[in-house]
Amino acid sequence: GAVVSQHPSRVICKSGTSVKIECRSLDFQATTMFWYRQFPKQSLMLMATSNEGSKATYEQGVEKDKFLINHASLTLSTLTVTSAHPEDSSFYICSARVSGGVSYEQYFGPGTRLTVT
Amino acid sequence: QKEVEQNSGPLSVPEGAIASLNCTYSDRGSQSFFWYRQYSGKSPELIMSIYSNGDKEDGRFTAQLNKASQYVSLLIRDSQPSDSATYLCAVITSGTYKYIFGTGTRLKVLA
């Protein structure tokens, strides 16, 4: 149980274009999903918290107009990197919490490696 | 600034030995603690969660929590080369449900 998928697993795009990453909880409902970014040899940095049916909450320093998050259903959240630049190249990972659960455990998707050329 | 600290390593142990990974946190009000394993190029995988003082065992893994001293540790018994990975400690601090991650400890199990 508690499987989270992400698509695509790897994407290469040109500078200035937009990229959408999907995060799905496959066998549970997730009221809350999280988006992280991880640069090489660094730990995960939380970018934003995505709540189903409401606006995402962004961490300090993360541009909400550049990283658009939509949590349209209890099993799907999307992250769109708009006007991507080479410095946005990173490993983007989503996670999800089980809705209604007493545990705060987060289950991570496999990640999306974004390369902006 | 609420912080979670781990020794970055690498921690090298021989196969079959016990690996001990430590994590300290600054927020005394923290209530929930998690250990994740992350292989190179992959996303984190939950190993254990612990919420109460004391030990919690799951197979070869034992998590230990001491809230008074503000540390949480992970013991891996009978370490295998396949355990070689980065181990991340995550803490949920008071007043929020968000994780704060440590920088991770890189473990190398030598065959």
gemmi code that builds the backbone of each chain (N, CA, C; Angstrom):
import gemmi

chains = {
    "A": [
        ("GLY", (0.804, -1.200, 0.000), (0.000, 0.000, 0.000), (0.839, 1.254, 0.000)),
        ("ALA", (0.186, 2.438, -0.043), (0.821, 3.742, 0.019), (1.828, 3.941, -1.102)),
        ("VAL", (1.369, 3.744, -2.327), (2.239, 3.916, -3.490), (1.938, 5.257, -4.140)),
        ("VAL", (3.014, 5.971, -4.446), (2.910, 7.274, -5.101), (3.681, 7.206, -6.414)),
        ("SER", (3.046, 7.653, -7.486), (3.726, 7.651, -8.779), (3.972, 9.080, -9.236)),
        ("GLN", (4.947, 9.242, -10.095), (5.252, 10.539, -10.680), (5.498, 10.344, -12.157)),
        ("HIS", (5.100, 11.366, -12.908), (5.316, 11.298, -14.346), (5.590, 12.693, -14.880)),
        ("PRO", (6.594, 12.892, -15.724), (7.534, 11.884, -16.210), (8.645, 11.629, -15.194)),
        ("SER", (9.429, 10.604, -15.425), (10.543, 10.318, -14.536), (11.758, 11.180, -14.896)),
        ("ARG", (11.800, 11.560, -16.151), (12.930, 12.352, -16.625), (12.440, 13.249, -17.764)),
        ("VAL", (12.850, 14.493, -17.749), (12.445, 15.394, -18.818), (13.572, 16.377, -19.100)),
        ("ILE", (13.763, 16.622, -20.398), (14.723, 17.627, -20.843), (13.939, 18.669, -21.622)),
        ("CYS", (14.112, 19.916, -21.274), (13.379, 20.953, -21.986), (14.301, 22.132, -22.272)),
        ("LYS", (13.854, 22.949, -23.192), (14.646, 24.128, -23.551), (14.320, 25.276, -22.609)),
        ("SER", (15.277, 26.131, -22.412), (15.094, 27.299, -21.565), (13.921, 28.139, -22.072)),
        ("GLY", (13.066, 28.554, -21.157), (11.918, 29.374, -21.516), (10.630, 28.609, -21.686)),
        ("THR", (10.702, 27.303, -21.763), (9.487, 26.498, -21.907), (8.976, 26.088, -20.538)),
        ("SER", (7.770, 25.523, -20.505), (7.151, 25.080, -19.256), (7.077, 23.561, -19.217)),
        ("VAL", (7.157, 23.039, -18.037), (7.125, 21.590, -17.835), (6.133, 21.252, -16.740)),
        ("LYS", (5.283, 20.253, -16.986), (4.311, 19.820, -15.974), (4.704, 18.452, -15.458)),
        ("ILE", (4.682, 18.318, -14.137), (4.987, 17.054, -13.470), (3.750, 16.614, -12.701)),
        ("GLU", (3.373, 15.357, -12.882), (2.198, 14.822, -12.196), (2.601, 13.914, -11.038)),
        ("CYS", (1.837, 14.008, -9.979), (2.062, 13.169, -8.802), (0.727, 12.524, -8.452)),
        ("ARG", (0.700, 11.206, -8.386), (-0.543, 10.484, -8.091), (-0.376, 9.525, -6.925)),
        ("SER", (-1.351, 9.512, -6.045), (-1.410, 8.469, -5.023), (-2.248, 7.344, -5.624)),
        ("LEU", (-1.683, 6.151, -5.697), (-2.310, 5.073, -6.471), (-3.305, 4.255, -5.670)),
        ("ASP", (-3.072, 4.096, -4.396), (-3.932, 3.191, -3.627), (-4.447, 3.835, -2.357)),
        ("PHE", (-4.420, 5.142, -2.311), (-4.979, 5.844, -1.159), (-5.323, 7.271, -1.574)),
        ("GLN", (-6.123, 7.901, -0.757), (-6.472, 9.289, -1.018), (-5.556, 10.199, -0.205)),
        ("ALA", (-5.164, 11.287, -0.813), (-4.197, 12.185, -0.183), (-4.740, 13.606, -0.198)),
        ("THR", (-5.207, 14.051, 0.952), (-5.654, 15.435, 1.048), (-4.475, 16.391, 0.895)),
        ("THR", (-3.344, 15.950, 1.375), (-2.162, 16.802, 1.382), (-1.023, 16.120, 0.638)),
        ("MET", (-0.440, 16.852, -0.285), (0.756, 16.387, -0.979), (1.824, 17.466, -0.855)),
        ("PHE", (3.051, 17.050, -0.956), (4.176, 17.961, -0.789), (5.080, 17.879, -2.014)),
        ("TRP", (5.659, 19.009, -2.355), (6.630, 19.047, -3.456), (7.983, 19.467, -2.901)),
        ("TYR", (8.990, 18.651, -3.240), (10.357, 18.910, -2.802), (11.261, 19.064, -4.022)),
        ("ARG", (12.396, 19.673, -3.765), (13.439, 19.779, -4.783), (14.748, 19.342, -4.122)),
        ("GLN", (15.545, 18.617, -4.870), (16.803, 18.145, -4.314), (17.914, 18.363, -5.334)),
        ("PHE", (18.886, 19.181, -4.953), (20.069, 19.378, -5.783), (21.109, 18.336, -5.406)),
        ("PRO", (22.069, 18.072, -6.317), (23.060, 17.013, -6.064), (23.758, 17.183, -4.725)),
        ("LYS", (23.845, 16.076, -4.008), (24.550, 15.986, -2.725), (23.943, 16.904, -1.652)),
        ("GLN", (22.699, 17.298, -1.837), (22.012, 18.088, -0.813), (20.761, 17.341, -0.367)),
        ("SER", (20.212, 17.790, 0.740), (19.010, 17.141, 1.245), (17.778, 17.711, 0.537)),
        ("LEU", (16.650, 17.142, 0.863), (15.407, 17.597, 0.244), (14.994, 18.940, 0.821)),
        ("MET", (14.557, 19.821, -0.055), (14.049, 21.111, 0.378), (12.580, 21.189, 0.002)),
        ("LEU", (11.742, 21.437, 0.978), (10.315, 21.559, 0.727), (10.049, 22.829, -0.061)),
        ("MET", (9.307, 22.676, -1.164), (8.955, 23.841, -1.970), (7.562, 24.354, -1.595)),
        ("ALA", (6.627, 23.412, -1.473), (5.245, 23.827, -1.232), (4.433, 22.653, -0.729)),
        ("THR", (3.347, 23.005, -0.058), (2.372, 22.029, 0.416), (1.114, 22.204, -0.404)),
        ("SER", (0.638, 21.115, -0.946), (-0.507, 21.146, -1.845), (-1.712, 20.529, -1.140)),
        ("ASN", (-2.783, 21.279, -1.027), (-3.998, 20.797, -0.380), (-5.119, 20.693, -1.394)),
        ("GLU", (-5.801, 19.575, -1.400), (-6.872, 19.332, -2.352), (-7.952, 20.388, -2.214)),
        ("GLY", (-8.270, 21.011, -3.321), (-9.350, 21.987, -3.356), (-8.999, 23.372, -2.860)),
        ("SER", (-7.755, 23.610, -2.532), (-7.374, 24.954, -2.081), (-6.008, 25.318, -2.644)),
        ("LYS", (-5.620, 26.563, -2.411), (-4.339, 27.018, -2.938), (-3.184, 26.379, -2.181)),
        ("ALA", (-2.102, 26.205, -2.910), (-0.913, 25.638, -2.284), (-0.252, 26.661, -1.365)),
        ("THR", (0.457, 26.156, -0.396), (1.233, 27.004, 0.510), (2.697, 26.853, 0.154)),
        ("TYR", (3.325, 27.961, -0.193), (4.712, 27.926, -0.655), (5.666, 28.273, 0.477)),
        ("GLU", (6.816, 27.652, 0.433), (7.866, 27.972, 1.411), (8.537, 29.293, 1.024)),
        ("GLN", (9.153, 29.877, 2.014), (9.820, 31.150, 1.795), (10.886, 31.008, 0.713)),
        ("GLY", (10.881, 31.946, -0.218), (11.877, 31.930, -1.281), (11.458, 31.171, -2.526)),
        ("VAL", (10.328, 30.500, -2.486), (9.848, 29.767, -3.661), (8.812, 30.626, -4.377)),
        ("GLU", (9.033, 30.885, -5.657), (8.141, 31.769, -6.404), (6.878, 31.021, -6.827)),
        ("LYS", (5.752, 31.461, -6.320), (4.504, 30.766, -6.624), (4.074, 30.942, -8.066)),
        ("ASP", (4.497, 32.030, -8.705), (4.126, 32.240, -10.110), (5.008, 31.439, -11.050)),
        ("LYS", (6.122, 30.970, -10.547), (7.012, 30.180, -11.380), (6.722, 28.685, -11.213)),
        ("PHE", (6.378, 28.300, -10.006), (6.079, 26.897, -9.704), (4.594, 26.787, -9.366)),
        ("LEU", (3.812, 26.480, -10.404), (2.360, 26.441, -10.254), (1.929, 25.050, -9.779)),
        ("ILE", (1.158, 25.027, -8.718), (0.707, 23.754, -8.150), (-0.800, 23.690, -8.186)),
        ("ASN", (-1.298, 22.549, -8.654), (-2.732, 22.308, -8.704), (-3.013, 20.954, -8.081)),
        ("HIS", (-3.923, 20.928, -7.137), (-4.289, 19.672, -6.452), (-5.772, 19.475, -6.693)),
        ("ALA", (-6.096, 18.993, -7.891), (-7.479, 18.986, -8.356), (-8.313, 17.854, -7.777)),
        ("SER", (-7.662, 16.796, -7.314), (-8.429, 15.675, -6.771), (-7.657, 15.075, -5.604)),
        ("LEU", (-8.265, 14.107, -4.955), (-7.632, 13.497, -3.790), (-6.497, 12.548, -4.159)),
        ("THR", (-6.272, 12.365, -5.456), (-5.197, 11.462, -5.872), (-4.210, 12.099, -6.843)),
        ("LEU", (-4.390, 13.378, -7.153), (-3.533, 13.992, -8.164), (-3.140, 15.411, -7.791)),
        ("SER", (-1.840, 15.657, -7.838), (-1.312, 17.017, -7.720), (-0.336, 17.220, -8.870)),
        ("THR", (-0.328, 18.422, -9.430), (0.615, 18.709, -10.507), (1.457, 19.926, -10.155)),
        ("LEU", (2.692, 19.873, -10.617), (3.630, 20.989, -10.474), (4.043, 21.416, -11.873)),
        ("THR", (3.825, 22.663, -12.200), (4.254, 23.189, -13.492), (5.378, 24.187, -13.267)),
        ("VAL", (6.514, 23.898, -13.866), (7.644, 24.829, -13.814), (7.514, 25.725, -15.047)),
        ("THR", (7.198, 26.973, -14.841), (6.971, 27.881, -15.960), (8.265, 28.610, -16.327)),
        ("SER", (8.419, 28.864, -17.621), (9.595, 29.572, -18.119), (10.867, 29.035, -17.448)),
        ("ALA", (11.087, 27.765, -17.658), (12.198, 27.101, -16.975), (13.542, 27.647, -17.445)),
        ("HIS", (14.489, 27.687, -16.535), (15.849, 28.116, -16.826), (16.810, 27.051, -16.320)),
        ("PRO", (18.049, 27.076, -16.814), (18.999, 26.034, -16.397), (19.133, 25.878, -14.884)),
        ("GLU", (18.985, 26.947, -14.142), (19.106, 26.834, -12.675), (17.938, 26.091, -12.036)),
        ("ASP", (16.881, 25.844, -12.840), (15.753, 25.040, -12.332), (16.018, 23.551, -12.484)),
        ("SER", (17.098, 23.207, -13.145), (17.437, 21.790, -13.307), (17.663, 21.184, -11.930)),
        ("SER", (16.922, 20.121, -11.639), (16.986, 19.525, -10.310), (16.187, 18.232, -10.313)),
        ("PHE", (16.159, 17.595, -9.162), (15.355, 16.387, -8.937), (14.129, 16.831, -8.144)),
        ("TYR", (12.958, 16.706, -8.748), (11.719, 17.132, -8.104), (10.984, 15.886, -7.604)),
        ("ILE", (10.640, 15.904, -6.335), (10.010, 14.735, -5.715), (8.738, 15.168, -5.004)),
        ("CYS", (7.674, 14.414, -5.218), (6.445, 14.693, -4.475), (6.261, 13.634, -3.394)),
        ("SER", (5.478, 13.976, -2.411), (5.118, 13.000, -1.391), (3.659, 13.216, -1.021)),
        ("ALA", (3.089, 12.235, -0.365), (1.687, 12.320, 0.010), (1.458, 11.731, 1.383)),
        ("ARG", (0.502, 12.303, 2.084), (0.043, 11.765, 3.368), (-1.306, 11.118, 3.156)),
        ("VAL", (-1.561, 10.051, 3.872), (-2.846, 9.373, 3.778), (-3.921, 10.240, 4.423)),
        ("SER", (-4.999, 10.497, 3.695), (-6.096, 11.312, 4.228), (-6.742, 10.640, 5.413)),
        ("GLY", (-6.968, 11.412, 6.451), (-7.688, 10.901, 7.607), (-6.864, 10.008, 8.499)),
        ("GLY", (-5.616, 9.814, 8.146), (-4.774, 8.954, 8.958), (-4.268, 9.661, 10.203)),
        ("VAL", (-3.937, 8.904, 11.219), (-3.386, 9.514, 12.426), (-1.884, 9.682, 12.307)),
        ("SER", (-1.319, 9.014, 11.339), (0.121, 9.092, 11.162), (0.468, 10.281, 10.283)),
        ("TYR", (1.652, 10.844, 10.511), (2.128, 11.926, 9.668), (3.121, 11.436, 8.633)),
        ("GLU", (3.155, 10.130, 8.428), (4.116, 9.575, 7.483), (3.856, 10.087, 6.081)),
        ("GLN", (4.929, 10.387, 5.382), (4.842, 10.794, 3.994), (5.434, 9.697, 3.128)),
        ("TYR", (4.764, 9.436, 2.011), (5.237, 8.447, 1.046), (5.653, 9.184, -0.216)),
        ("PHE", (6.855, 8.883, -0.667), (7.440, 9.643, -1.757), (7.243, 8.973, -3.110)),
        ("GLY", (7.030, 9.810, -4.120), (7.063, 9.326, -5.482), (8.495, 9.064, -5.899)),
        ("PRO", (8.693, 8.485, -7.079), (10.040, 8.134, -7.540), (10.867, 9.325, -8.006)),
        ("GLY", (10.230, 10.485, -8.145), (10.982, 11.674, -8.529), (10.994, 11.914, -10.029)),
        ("THR", (11.219, 13.174, -10.379), (11.347, 13.599, -11.772), (12.636, 14.391, -11.913)),
        ("ARG", (13.477, 13.914, -12.798), (14.736, 14.628, -13.008), (14.553, 15.597, -14.173)),
        ("LEU", (14.631, 16.882, -13.873), (14.436, 17.921, -14.874), (15.780, 18.499, -15.278)),
        ("THR", (16.011, 18.523, -16.576), (17.200, 19.177, -17.125), (16.741, 20.262, -18.088)),
        ("VAL", (17.173, 21.480, -17.839), (16.811, 22.610, -18.699), (18.057, 23.026, -19.470)),
        ("THR", (17.957, 22.998, -20.791), (19.142, 23.296, -21.616), (19.098, 24.722, -22.166)),
    ],
    "B": [
        ("GLN", (15.430, 29.264, 14.100), (15.484, 28.308, 12.996), (15.480, 26.899, 13.565)),
        ("LYS", (14.446, 26.136, 13.207), (14.353, 24.774, 13.700), (15.237, 23.904, 12.845)),
        ("GLU", (16.120, 23.133, 13.489), (17.112, 22.391, 12.736), (17.119, 20.921, 13.097)),
        ("VAL", (17.556, 20.148, 12.112), (17.781, 18.726, 12.297), (19.187, 18.456, 11.792)),
        ("GLU", (20.011, 17.840, 12.627), (21.407, 17.665, 12.269), (21.807, 16.198, 12.230)),
        ("GLN", (22.568, 15.880, 11.225), (23.126, 14.537, 11.079), (24.575, 14.670, 10.636)),
        ("ASN", (25.376, 13.697, 11.027), (26.741, 13.621, 10.533), (26.673, 13.134, 9.089)),
        ("SER", (27.328, 13.869, 8.191), (27.193, 13.531, 6.771), (27.916, 12.245, 6.385)),
        ("GLY", (28.896, 11.839, 7.220), (29.627, 10.610, 6.914), (30.669, 10.825, 5.831)),
        ("PRO", (31.122, 9.770, 5.130), (30.496, 8.445, 5.164), (30.837, 7.650, 6.413)),
        ("LEU", (29.850, 6.868, 6.841), (30.032, 5.929, 7.926), (30.280, 4.568, 7.285)),
        ("SER", (31.439, 4.018, 7.525), (31.785, 2.730, 6.928), (31.746, 1.647, 7.993)),
        ("VAL", (31.025, 0.574, 7.716), (30.973, -0.554, 8.629), (31.179, -1.831, 7.829)),
        ("PRO", (31.755, -2.865, 8.430), (31.903, -4.140, 7.712), (30.577, -4.875, 7.650)),
        ("GLU", (30.434, -5.685, 6.654), (29.237, -6.510, 6.509), (29.018, -7.348, 7.764)),
        ("GLY", (27.777, -7.375, 8.222), (27.426, -8.135, 9.413), (27.477, -7.330, 10.700)),
        ("ALA", (28.065, -6.149, 10.653), (28.185, -5.321, 11.851), (26.901, -4.514, 12.074)),
        ("ILE", (26.871, -3.832, 13.222), (25.752, -2.938, 13.520), (26.138, -1.520, 13.088)),
        ("ALA", (25.278, -0.910, 12.299), (25.483, 0.483, 11.908), (24.606, 1.357, 12.792)),
        ("SER", (25.187, 2.418, 13.327), (24.465, 3.320, 14.219), (24.442, 4.714, 13.623)),
        ("LEU", (23.251, 5.205, 13.370), (23.074, 6.510, 12.738), (22.357, 7.422, 13.725)),
        ("ASN", (22.847, 8.633, 13.850), (22.306, 9.543, 14.852), (21.757, 10.826, 14.231)),
        ("CYS", (20.825, 11.407, 14.943), (20.164, 12.622, 14.486), (19.779, 13.437, 15.722)),
        ("THR", (20.083, 14.725, 15.712), (19.653, 15.596, 16.799), (18.751, 16.681, 16.229)),
        ("TYR", (17.875, 17.180, 17.064), (16.942, 18.202, 16.599), (16.846, 19.300, 17.638)),
        ("SER", (16.491, 20.477, 17.173), (16.547, 21.641, 18.057), (15.211, 21.978, 18.719)),
        ("ASP", (14.108, 21.594, 18.100), (12.801, 21.965, 18.637), (12.328, 20.962, 19.676)),
        ("ARG", (12.324, 21.377, 20.907), (11.957, 20.467, 22.000), (10.506, 20.006, 21.902)),
        ("GLY", (9.684, 20.756, 21.184), (8.286, 20.389, 21.051), (8.007, 19.371, 19.959)),
        ("SER", (9.032, 18.903, 19.256), (8.833, 17.930, 18.175), (8.222, 16.645, 18.716)),
        ("GLN", (7.322, 16.070, 17.910), (6.590, 14.887, 18.379), (6.722, 13.679, 17.464)),
        ("SER", (7.103, 13.918, 16.224), (7.096, 12.822, 15.251), (8.438, 12.777, 14.535)),
        ("PHE", (8.939, 11.535, 14.397), (10.299, 11.364, 13.876), (10.323, 10.206, 12.896)),
        ("PHE", (11.103, 10.377, 11.843), (11.065, 9.405, 10.751), (12.477, 9.154, 10.237)),
        ("TRP", (12.702, 7.942, 9.816), (13.940, 7.594, 9.126), (13.605, 7.128, 7.718)),
        ("TYR", (14.337, 7.702, 6.762), (14.190, 7.326, 5.366), (15.543, 6.858, 4.834)),
        ("ARG", (15.481, 5.980, 3.867), (16.675, 5.534, 3.154), (16.579, 6.058, 1.732)),
        ("GLN", (17.678, 6.597, 1.223), (17.682, 7.107, -0.137), (18.902, 6.585, -0.866)),
        ("TYR", (18.647, 5.781, -1.876), (19.729, 5.325, -2.744), (20.050, 6.429, -3.731)),
        ("SER", (21.267, 6.418, -4.216), (21.724, 7.458, -5.134), (20.817, 7.550, -6.360)),
        ("GLY", (20.322, 8.723, -6.639), (19.479, 8.937, -7.806), (18.031, 8.515, -7.635)),
        ("LYS", (17.683, 8.059, -6.449), (16.312, 7.611, -6.176), (15.658, 8.512, -5.138)),
        ("SER", (14.365, 8.310, -4.939), (13.652, 9.092, -3.936), (13.693, 8.373, -2.588)),
        ("PRO", (13.386, 9.074, -1.504), (13.458, 8.457, -0.169), (12.401, 7.387, 0.028)),
        ("GLU", (12.764, 6.400, 0.823), (11.880, 5.294, 1.150), (11.759, 5.232, 2.669)),
        ("LEU", (10.526, 5.219, 3.159), (10.302, 5.214, 4.606), (10.776, 3.896, 5.218)),
        ("ILE", (11.627, 4.027, 6.252), (12.057, 2.840, 6.991), (11.221, 2.691, 8.264)),
        ("MET", (11.195, 3.769, 9.053), (10.492, 3.687, 10.320), (10.019, 5.055, 10.765)),
        ("SER", (8.970, 5.032, 11.553), (8.532, 6.227, 12.250), (8.541, 5.915, 13.737)),
        ("ILE", (8.759, 6.931, 14.561), (8.749, 6.739, 16.004), (8.202, 7.985, 16.648)),
        ("TYR", (7.361, 7.776, 17.665), (6.682, 8.910, 18.281), (6.893, 8.978, 19.793)),
        ("SER", (7.259, 7.829, 20.393), (7.394, 7.775, 21.849), (8.826, 7.478, 22.236)),
        ("ASN", (9.220, 7.921, 23.409), (10.555, 7.622, 23.921), (10.774, 6.113, 23.997)),
        ("GLY", (12.010, 5.710, 23.716), (12.338, 4.306, 23.813), (12.729, 3.736, 22.464)),
        ("ASP", (12.647, 2.431, 22.378), (13.057, 1.715, 21.177), (11.851, 1.198, 20.409)),
        ("LYS", (12.017, 1.153, 19.093), (11.007, 0.533, 18.228), (11.756, -0.309, 17.212)),
        ("GLU", (11.383, -1.577, 17.157), (12.117, -2.510, 16.308), (11.265, -2.959, 15.141)),
        ("ASP", (11.916, -3.110, 13.984), (11.246, -3.640, 12.802), (12.290, -4.394, 12.000)),
        ("GLY", (12.283, -5.708, 12.146), (13.273, -6.513, 11.447), (14.681, -6.189, 11.920)),
        ("ARG", (15.552, -5.836, 10.995), (16.936, -5.516, 11.355), (17.099, -4.073, 11.829)),
        ("PHE", (16.042, -3.317, 11.779), (16.112, -1.894, 12.131), (15.527, -1.633, 13.523)),
        ("THR", (16.208, -0.785, 14.270), (15.691, -0.316, 15.552), (15.850, 1.193, 15.610)),
        ("ALA", (14.750, 1.880, 15.841), (14.797, 3.320, 16.051), (14.766, 3.590, 17.544)),
        ("GLN", (15.533, 4.558, 17.986), (15.582, 4.922, 19.395), (15.320, 6.412, 19.509)),
        ("LEU", (14.431, 6.763, 20.427), (14.077, 8.162, 20.615), (14.303, 8.570, 22.057)),
        ("ASN", (14.956, 9.693, 22.236), (15.160, 10.270, 23.566), (14.809, 11.750, 23.473)),
        ("LYS", (13.593, 12.071, 23.863), (13.125, 13.451, 23.719), (13.830, 14.387, 24.688)),
        ("ALA", (14.209, 13.901, 25.853), (14.887, 14.757, 26.827), (16.233, 15.232, 26.281)),
        ("SER", (16.918, 14.349, 25.574), (18.210, 14.694, 25.000), (18.084, 15.159, 23.553)),
        ("GLN", (16.894, 15.120, 23.021), (16.602, 15.592, 21.669), (17.427, 14.878, 20.617)),
        ("TYR", (17.421, 13.561, 20.702), (18.061, 12.818, 19.627), (17.239, 11.584, 19.289)),
        ("VAL", (17.417, 11.192, 18.053), (16.793, 9.965, 17.555), (17.860, 9.231, 16.761)),
        ("SER", (17.910, 7.925, 16.937), (18.932, 7.156, 16.253), (18.309, 5.966, 15.539)),
        ("LEU", (19.072, 5.425, 14.624), (18.658, 4.240, 13.876), (19.799, 3.234, 13.929)),
        ("LEU", (19.486, 2.035, 14.385), (20.458, 0.958, 14.386), (20.087, -0.033, 13.299)),
        ("ILE", (21.081, -0.451, 12.548), (20.871, -1.474, 11.525), (21.734, -2.664, 11.907)),
        ("ARG", (21.081, -3.752, 12.266), (21.820, -4.963, 12.646), (22.151, -5.777, 11.403)),
        ("ASP", (23.224, -6.573, 11.509), (23.619, -7.464, 10.414), (23.643, -6.687, 9.091)),
        ("SER", (24.387, -5.600, 9.090), (24.428, -4.722, 7.912), (24.851, -5.485, 6.664)),
        ("GLN", (24.187, -5.151, 5.571), (24.461, -5.771, 4.276), (24.939, -4.703, 3.287)),
        ("PRO", (25.704, -5.100, 2.286), (26.113, -4.116, 1.267), (24.928, -3.382, 0.654)),
        ("SER", (23.783, -4.047, 0.568), (22.589, -3.410, 0.006), (22.028, -2.314, 0.909)),
        ("ASP", (22.519, -2.235, 2.132), (22.101, -1.151, 3.027), (22.873, 0.135, 2.739)),
        ("SER", (23.877, 0.060, 1.900), (24.670, 1.245, 1.559), (23.771, 2.259, 0.865)),
        ("ALA", (23.613, 3.405, 1.495), (22.694, 4.434, 1.018), (22.867, 5.654, 1.910)),
        ("THR", (22.108, 6.684, 1.616), (22.042, 7.843, 2.508), (20.795, 7.719, 3.363)),
        ("TYR", (20.955, 7.911, 4.656), (19.842, 7.789, 5.596), (19.450, 9.182, 6.083)),
        ("LEU", (18.192, 9.500, 5.842), (17.672, 10.824, 6.171), (16.793, 10.751, 7.410)),
        ("CYS", (17.043, 11.675, 8.307), (16.205, 11.829, 9.480), (15.235, 12.973, 9.195)),
        ("ALA", (13.969, 12.765, 9.495), (12.970, 13.814, 9.298), (12.200, 14.017, 10.592)),
        ("VAL", (11.936, 15.253, 10.887), (11.260, 15.600, 12.134), (10.080, 16.509, 11.820)),
        ("ILE", (8.976, 16.259, 12.458), (7.853, 17.202, 12.379), (7.912, 18.034, 13.653)),
        ("THR", (8.100, 19.324, 13.468), (8.247, 20.191, 14.630), (6.893, 20.690, 15.107)),
        ("SER", (6.900, 21.246, 16.278), (5.655, 21.684, 16.901), (4.969, 22.750, 16.057)),
        ("GLY", (3.652, 22.661, 16.001), (2.875, 23.680, 15.324), (2.759, 23.502, 13.828)),
        ("THR", (3.251, 22.411, 13.303), (3.199, 22.189, 11.864), (3.157, 20.704, 11.596)),
        ("TYR", (2.839, 20.317, 10.380), (2.881, 18.909, 10.004), (3.907, 18.666, 8.904)),
        ("LYS", (4.770, 19.678, 8.703), (5.761, 19.557, 7.641), (7.029, 18.901, 8.169)),
        ("TYR", (7.689, 18.168, 7.274), (8.963, 17.571, 7.640), (10.063, 18.628, 7.592)),
        ("ILE", (11.003, 18.491, 8.511), (12.297, 19.132, 8.362), (13.305, 18.000, 8.278)),
        ("PHE", (14.050, 17.978, 7.189), (15.010, 16.908, 6.963), (16.392, 17.303, 7.442)),
        ("GLY", (17.121, 16.307, 7.949), (18.546, 16.484, 8.133), (19.233, 16.336, 6.787)),
        ("THR", (20.520, 16.585, 6.789), (21.277, 16.517, 5.537), (21.591, 15.082, 5.125)),
        ("GLY", (21.346, 14.134, 6.047), (21.569, 12.739, 5.690), (22.950, 12.240, 6.068)),
        ("THR", (23.013, 10.963, 6.396), (24.286, 10.285, 6.662), (24.485, 9.221, 5.614)),
        ("ARG", (25.639, 9.281, 4.960), (25.931, 8.286, 3.941), (26.557, 7.070, 4.611)),
        ("LEU", (25.947, 5.923, 4.426), (26.410, 4.665, 5.007), (27.013, 3.796, 3.920)),
        ("LYS", (28.202, 3.270, 4.226), (28.845, 2.308, 3.330), (29.047, 1.007, 4.092)),
        ("VAL", (28.484, -0.060, 3.586), (28.694, -1.374, 4.193), (29.672, -2.128, 3.314)),
        ("LEU", (30.791, -2.469, 3.902), (31.881, -3.062, 3.145), (31.786, -4.587, 3.154)),
        ("ALA", (31.790, -5.170, 1.971), (31.690, -6.637, 1.851), (32.994, -7.311, 2.257)),
    ],
}
model = gemmi.Model(1)
for chain_id, residues in chains.items():
    chain = gemmi.Chain(chain_id)
    for i, (resn, *xyz) in enumerate(residues, 1):
        res = gemmi.Residue()
        res.name, res.seqid = resn, gemmi.SeqId(i, " ")
        for name, pos in zip(("N", "CA", "C"), xyz):
            atom = gemmi.Atom()
            atom.name, atom.element = name, gemmi.Element(name[0])
            atom.pos, atom.b_iso = gemmi.Position(*pos), 0.0
            res.add_atom(atom)
        chain.add_residue(res)
    model.add_chain(chain)
structure = gemmi.Structure()
structure.add_model(model)
structure.setup_entities()
